[in-house]
Amino acid sequence: MSDKPAEPVSHADADAAIGRVIRWCRTQLADEQRAAAPDQTRLQRLLDGLAACLADQRRLADADPADLGRIAADYEARLSDLFEA
């Protein structure tokens, strides 16, 4: 582990990280809605997840540098987990 401080994360970087998860959610929603028998539970989870992403995105304007770093890291981890699932 490095003692070097992490690079600062900009609002644009954090917004981009959230945006990648939003795009994944929207793609999954569209796919599920087009399914012959959509899974209503999955649809609701995706809608709830999308709503949470959009709320986080709106809060970015008031986020301090530490929050921006945490948010960006959290969303990058989420995206990684989504693609591994």
mmCIF file of the C-alpha atoms, coordinates in Angstrom:
data_MODEL
# 
_entry.id   MODEL 
# 
loop_
_atom_site.group_PDB 
_atom_site.id 
_atom_site.type_symbol 
_atom_site.label_atom_id 
_atom_site.label_alt_id 
_atom_site.label_comp_id 
_atom_site.label_asym_id 
_atom_site.label_entity_id 
_atom_site.label_seq_id 
_atom_site.pdbx_PDB_ins_code 
_atom_site.Cartn_x 
_atom_site.Cartn_y 
_atom_site.Cartn_z 
_atom_site.occupancy 
_atom_site.B_iso_or_equiv 
_atom_site.pdbx_formal_charge 
_atom_site.auth_seq_id 
_atom_site.auth_comp_id 
_atom_site.auth_asym_id 
_atom_site.auth_atom_id 
_atom_site.pdbx_PDB_model_num 
ATOM 1  C CA . MET A 1 1  ? 0.000   0.000   0.000   1.00 0.00 ? 1  MET A CA 1 
ATOM 2  C CA . SER A 1 2  ? 1.291   3.430   -0.932  1.00 0.00 ? 2  SER A CA 1 
ATOM 3  C CA . ASP A 1 3  ? 1.700   6.336   1.474   1.00 0.00 ? 3  ASP A CA 1 
ATOM 4  C CA . LYS A 1 4  ? 1.084   8.662   -1.449  1.00 0.00 ? 4  LYS A CA 1 
ATOM 5  C CA . PRO A 1 5  ? -2.258  10.509  -1.132  1.00 0.00 ? 5  PRO A CA 1 
ATOM 6  C CA . ALA A 1 6  ? -4.948  9.610   -3.614  1.00 0.00 ? 6  ALA A CA 1 
ATOM 7  C CA . GLU A 1 7  ? -5.460  11.892  -6.578  1.00 0.00 ? 7  GLU A CA 1 
ATOM 8  C CA . PRO A 1 8  ? -8.302  14.356  -6.004  1.00 0.00 ? 8  PRO A CA 1 
ATOM 9  C CA . VAL A 1 9  ? -11.552 13.471  -7.717  1.00 0.00 ? 9  VAL A CA 1 
ATOM 10 C CA . SER A 1 10 ? -13.414 16.199  -9.606  1.00 0.00 ? 10 SER A CA 1 
ATOM 11 C CA . HIS A 1 11 ? -17.164 16.623  -9.778  1.00 0.00 ? 11 HIS A CA 1 
ATOM 12 C CA . ALA A 1 12 ? -16.943 15.530  -13.420 1.00 0.00 ? 12 ALA A CA 1 
ATOM 13 C CA . ASP A 1 13 ? -15.104 12.322  -12.462 1.00 0.00 ? 13 ASP A CA 1 
ATOM 14 C CA . ALA A 1 14 ? -17.676 11.453  -9.792  1.00 0.00 ? 14 ALA A CA 1 
ATOM 15 C CA . ASP A 1 15 ? -20.522 12.328  -12.157 1.00 0.00 ? 15 ASP A CA 1 
ATOM 16 C CA . ALA A 1 16 ? -19.017 10.090  -14.850 1.00 0.00 ? 16 ALA A CA 1 
ATOM 17 C CA . ALA A 1 17 ? -18.729 7.185   -12.405 1.00 0.00 ? 17 ALA A CA 1 
ATOM 18 C CA . ILE A 1 18 ? -22.384 7.536   -11.417 1.00 0.00 ? 18 ILE A CA 1 
ATOM 19 C CA . GLY A 1 19 ? -23.324 7.948   -15.075 1.00 0.00 ? 19 GLY A CA 1 
ATOM 20 C CA . ARG A 1 20 ? -21.781 4.599   -15.972 1.00 0.00 ? 20 ARG A CA 1 
ATOM 21 C CA . VAL A 1 21 ? -23.947 2.849   -13.364 1.00 0.00 ? 21 VAL A CA 1 
ATOM 22 C CA . ILE A 1 22 ? -27.014 4.800   -14.524 1.00 0.00 ? 22 ILE A CA 1 
ATOM 23 C CA . ARG A 1 23 ? -26.423 3.655   -18.111 1.00 0.00 ? 23 ARG A CA 1 
ATOM 24 C CA . TRP A 1 24 ? -26.067 0.043   -16.926 1.00 0.00 ? 24 TRP A CA 1 
ATOM 25 C CA . CYS A 1 25 ? -29.339 0.304   -14.966 1.00 0.00 ? 25 CYS A CA 1 
ATOM 26 C CA . ARG A 1 26 ? -31.194 1.823   -17.915 1.00 0.00 ? 26 ARG A CA 1 
ATOM 27 C CA . THR A 1 27 ? -29.919 -0.857  -20.276 1.00 0.00 ? 27 THR A CA 1 
ATOM 28 C CA . GLN A 1 28 ? -30.959 -3.590  -17.855 1.00 0.00 ? 28 GLN A CA 1 
ATOM 29 C CA . LEU A 1 29 ? -34.369 -1.975  -17.369 1.00 0.00 ? 29 LEU A CA 1 
ATOM 30 C CA . ALA A 1 30 ? -34.960 -1.824  -21.107 1.00 0.00 ? 30 ALA A CA 1 
ATOM 31 C CA . ASP A 1 31 ? -33.880 -5.452  -21.522 1.00 0.00 ? 31 ASP A CA 1 
ATOM 32 C CA . GLU A 1 32 ? -36.107 -6.618  -18.681 1.00 0.00 ? 32 GLU A CA 1 
ATOM 33 C CA . GLN A 1 33 ? -39.094 -4.626  -19.955 1.00 0.00 ? 33 GLN A CA 1 
ATOM 34 C CA . ARG A 1 34 ? -38.709 -6.238  -23.394 1.00 0.00 ? 34 ARG A CA 1 
ATOM 35 C CA . ALA A 1 35 ? -38.577 -9.741  -21.912 1.00 0.00 ? 35 ALA A CA 1 
ATOM 36 C CA . ALA A 1 36 ? -41.470 -12.062 -22.703 1.00 0.00 ? 36 ALA A CA 1 
ATOM 37 C CA . ALA A 1 37 ? -42.199 -12.341 -18.979 1.00 0.00 ? 37 ALA A CA 1 
ATOM 38 C CA . PRO A 1 38 ? -40.530 -9.425  -17.150 1.00 0.00 ? 38 PRO A CA 1 
ATOM 39 C CA . ASP A 1 39 ? -39.425 -10.170 -13.603 1.00 0.00 ? 39 ASP A CA 1 
ATOM 40 C CA . GLN A 1 40 ? -41.331 -7.555  -11.611 1.00 0.00 ? 40 GLN A CA 1 
ATOM 41 C CA . THR A 1 41 ? -39.053 -7.928  -8.585  1.00 0.00 ? 41 THR A CA 1 
ATOM 42 C CA . ARG A 1 42 ? -35.962 -7.294  -10.708 1.00 0.00 ? 42 ARG A CA 1 
ATOM 43 C CA . LEU A 1 43 ? -37.658 -4.364  -12.421 1.00 0.00 ? 43 LEU A CA 1 
ATOM 44 C CA . GLN A 1 44 ? -38.408 -2.791  -9.054  1.00 0.00 ? 44 GLN A CA 1 
ATOM 45 C CA . ARG A 1 45 ? -34.818 -3.348  -7.830  1.00 0.00 ? 45 ARG A CA 1 
ATOM 46 C CA . LEU A 1 46 ? -33.498 -1.714  -10.994 1.00 0.00 ? 46 LEU A CA 1 
ATOM 47 C CA . LEU A 1 47 ? -35.890 1.221   -10.658 1.00 0.00 ? 47 LEU A CA 1 
ATOM 48 C CA . ASP A 1 48 ? -34.930 1.685   -7.007  1.00 0.00 ? 48 ASP A CA 1 
ATOM 49 C CA . GLY A 1 49 ? -31.242 1.490   -7.902  1.00 0.00 ? 49 GLY A CA 1 
ATOM 50 C CA . LEU A 1 50 ? -31.683 4.025   -10.692 1.00 0.00 ? 50 LEU A CA 1 
ATOM 51 C CA . ALA A 1 51 ? -33.517 6.402   -8.348  1.00 0.00 ? 51 ALA A CA 1 
ATOM 52 C CA . ALA A 1 52 ? -30.682 6.132   -5.806  1.00 0.00 ? 52 ALA A CA 1 
ATOM 53 C CA . CYS A 1 53 ? -28.092 6.858   -8.509  1.00 0.00 ? 53 CYS A CA 1 
ATOM 54 C CA . LEU A 1 54 ? -29.997 9.906   -9.700  1.00 0.00 ? 54 LEU A CA 1 
ATOM 55 C CA . ALA A 1 55 ? -30.314 11.182  -6.121  1.00 0.00 ? 55 ALA A CA 1 
ATOM 56 C CA . ASP A 1 56 ? -26.560 10.754  -5.587  1.00 0.00 ? 56 ASP A CA 1 
ATOM 57 C CA . GLN A 1 57 ? -25.909 12.550  -8.855  1.00 0.00 ? 57 GLN A CA 1 
ATOM 58 C CA . ARG A 1 58 ? -28.009 15.522  -7.713  1.00 0.00 ? 58 ARG A CA 1 
ATOM 59 C CA . ARG A 1 59 ? -26.076 15.685  -4.419  1.00 0.00 ? 59 ARG A CA 1 
ATOM 60 C CA . LEU A 1 60 ? -22.706 15.994  -6.177  1.00 0.00 ? 60 LEU A CA 1 
ATOM 61 C CA . ALA A 1 61 ? -22.986 19.785  -6.376  1.00 0.00 ? 61 ALA A CA 1 
ATOM 62 C CA . ASP A 1 62 ? -22.755 20.009  -2.580  1.00 0.00 ? 62 ASP A CA 1 
ATOM 63 C CA . ALA A 1 63 ? -20.153 17.268  -2.099  1.00 0.00 ? 63 ALA A CA 1 
ATOM 64 C CA . ASP A 1 64 ? -16.765 18.131  -0.629  1.00 0.00 ? 64 ASP A CA 1 
ATOM 65 C CA . PRO A 1 65 ? -13.545 16.637  -2.066  1.00 0.00 ? 65 PRO A CA 1 
ATOM 66 C CA . ALA A 1 66 ? -13.562 13.702  0.368   1.00 0.00 ? 66 ALA A CA 1 
ATOM 67 C CA . ASP A 1 67 ? -17.166 12.891  -0.511  1.00 0.00 ? 67 ASP A CA 1 
ATOM 68 C CA . LEU A 1 68 ? -16.393 13.091  -4.229  1.00 0.00 ? 68 LEU A CA 1 
ATOM 69 C CA . GLY A 1 69 ? -13.599 10.562  -3.832  1.00 0.00 ? 69 GLY A CA 1 
ATOM 70 C CA . ARG A 1 70 ? -15.771 8.231   -1.784  1.00 0.00 ? 70 ARG A CA 1 
ATOM 71 C CA . ILE A 1 71 ? -18.695 8.492   -4.202  1.00 0.00 ? 71 ILE A CA 1 
ATOM 72 C CA . ALA A 1 72 ? -16.532 7.881   -7.274  1.00 0.00 ? 72 ALA A CA 1 
ATOM 73 C CA . ALA A 1 73 ? -14.826 4.885   -5.648  1.00 0.00 ? 73 ALA A CA 1 
ATOM 74 C CA . ASP A 1 74 ? -18.175 3.467   -4.522  1.00 0.00 ? 74 ASP A CA 1 
ATOM 75 C CA . TYR A 1 75 ? -19.673 3.723   -8.000  1.00 0.00 ? 75 TYR A CA 1 
ATOM 76 C CA . GLU A 1 76 ? -16.604 2.267   -9.698  1.00 0.00 ? 76 GLU A CA 1 
ATOM 77 C CA . ALA A 1 77 ? -16.823 -0.685  -7.285  1.00 0.00 ? 77 ALA A CA 1 
ATOM 78 C CA . ARG A 1 78 ? -20.554 -1.057  -7.970  1.00 0.00 ? 78 ARG A CA 1 
ATOM 79 C CA . LEU A 1 79 ? -19.966 -1.103  -11.700 1.00 0.00 ? 79 LEU A CA 1 
ATOM 80 C CA . SER A 1 80 ? -17.242 -3.688  -11.325 1.00 0.00 ? 80 SER A CA 1 
ATOM 81 C CA . ASP A 1 81 ? -19.552 -5.844  -9.212  1.00 0.00 ? 81 ASP A CA 1 
ATOM 82 C CA . LEU A 1 82 ? -22.377 -5.478  -11.740 1.00 0.00 ? 82 LEU A CA 1 
ATOM 83 C CA . PHE A 1 83 ? -20.227 -6.718  -14.582 1.00 0.00 ? 83 PHE A CA 1 
ATOM 84 C CA . GLU A 1 84 ? -18.891 -9.639  -12.516 1.00 0.00 ? 84 GLU A CA 1 
ATOM 85 C CA . ALA A 1 85 ? -22.399 -10.803 -11.572 1.00 0.00 ? 85 ALA A CA 1 
# 
